[in-house]
Structures are given as structure tokens and as C-alpha cells.
């Protein structure tokens, strides 16, 4: 029963994240470019971080993406009665299967 609840929570998390983060697709290419250039790293907390030498536009993009993620994580956490931090960690795990958080 606990395993089923956990699986359902992950499924709900994936669906809601997909729906809430669709507007972020516009930034996806720019974010992918920044990652490829080594200016952005993903954190196990579910957020991203600009590297010290990242240009100002990348730092701004990181802030915008993290703000959207936080809003999405809050909605998911409230709906599932779990912490925002847990949502972030599970989001990272879903986007990076096999990596330890």
C-alpha cells in the first residue's frame, strides 16, 4: 500500500510538473545551451545553479527557471501533502534517473 502511494505520488508529480513547466520550453534551448557551455549545473535539490563565470543573462535565466520551479513545487507539495524540498528531490530524480540525490 505504501509502495502504491509512493508510485502514485511520483506519477502525479510527473504529470503536474510537465503541465506546469510547459511554459519553460521557451527557455529550454537557451538553458540547454548554457548547460552545454558549462554555465549551469543541476542540483539534487531540484533547482539549477549558475557557475561563477556565467554571463549575467544566464544568471537571470537561472533565477527565472528556479522561480518557476519553486511555484510548481509548492503546488505539487500542497496537493500531495509533502514538503517542497521532497518535491524538488523527486523532480531531480525523475529528470536524472540513476543519479543519486
C-alpha positions in Angstrom: 0.0 0.0 0.0 2.8 2.4 0.8 4.6 1.5 -2.4 1.5 2.1 -4.4 1.0 5.5 -2.7 4.6 6.4 -3.5 4.3 5.3 -7.1 1.1 7.4 -7.5 2.8 10.4 -5.9 5.6 10.1 -8.4 3.1 9.8 -11.3 1.2 12.8 -10.1 4.4 14.7 -9.7 5.5 13.9 -13.2 2.1 14.9 -14.7 1.8 18.1 -12.8 5.4 19.1 -13.4 5.0 18.5 -17.1 1.9 20.7 -17.2 3.3 23.5 -15.0 6.7 23.6 -16.7 5.5 23.7 -20.3 5.9 27.5 -20.5 9.5 26.9 -19.6 10.0 25.2 -23.0 10.7 28.7 -24.5 13.8 28.9 -22.2 14.8 25.3 -22.8 17.0 25.9 -25.8 18.8 28.8 -24.0 19.1 26.7 -20.8 20.4 23.7 -22.8 23.0 26.0 -24.5 24.1 27.3 -21.1 24.4 23.8 -19.7 26.4 22.7 -22.7 28.7 25.7 -22.2 29.2 24.7 -18.6 27.5 27.8 -17.2 24.6 25.9 -15.5 24.5 22.8 -13.3 21.5 20.9 -12.0 21.4 20.4 -8.2 19.9 17.4 -6.5 17.5 19.8 -4.7 15.6 20.2 -8.0 17.0 23.6 -8.8 19.7 24.8 -11.1 22.8 27.0 -10.3 24.8 29.3 -12.5 28.5 28.7 -12.3 30.8 31.6 -11.1 31.8 32.6 -14.7 28.3 32.5 -16.2 27.3 35.6 -18.1 24.6 37.9 -16.5 21.9 36.7 -18.9 22.5 33.1 -17.7 22.3 34.2 -14.1 18.9 35.9 -14.9 17.7 32.8 -16.7 18.7 30.6 -13.8 16.7 32.9 -11.4 13.6 32.8 -13.6 13.8 29.0 -14.0 14.2 28.5 -10.3 11.3 30.8 -9.5 9.0 28.8 -11.9 10.2 25.5 -10.4 9.6 26.8 -6.9 6.0 27.8 -7.8 5.4 24.4 -9.4 7.0 22.5 -6.4 4.8 24.4 -4.0 1.6 23.5 -5.8 2.6 19.9 -6.0 3.7 19.8 -2.4 0.4 21.2 -1.2 -1.6 18.9 -3.4 0.3 15.8 -2.1 0.8 17.0 1.4 4.6 16.6 1.2 7.4 19.1 1.6 8.6 21.4 -1.2 12.0 20.0 -0.6 10.8 16.5 -1.2 9.1 17.6 -4.5 12.4 19.1 -5.6 14.4 16.0 -4.8 11.8 13.8 -6.6 11.8 16.1 -9.6 15.5 15.8 -9.8 15.3 12.0 -9.5 12.7 11.9 -12.3 14.8 14.1 -14.6 18.0 12.3 -13.8 17.2 8.6 -13.3 20.1 6.6 -11.9 21.8 9.6 -10.3 22.0 9.7 -6.6 20.5 12.8 -5.0 
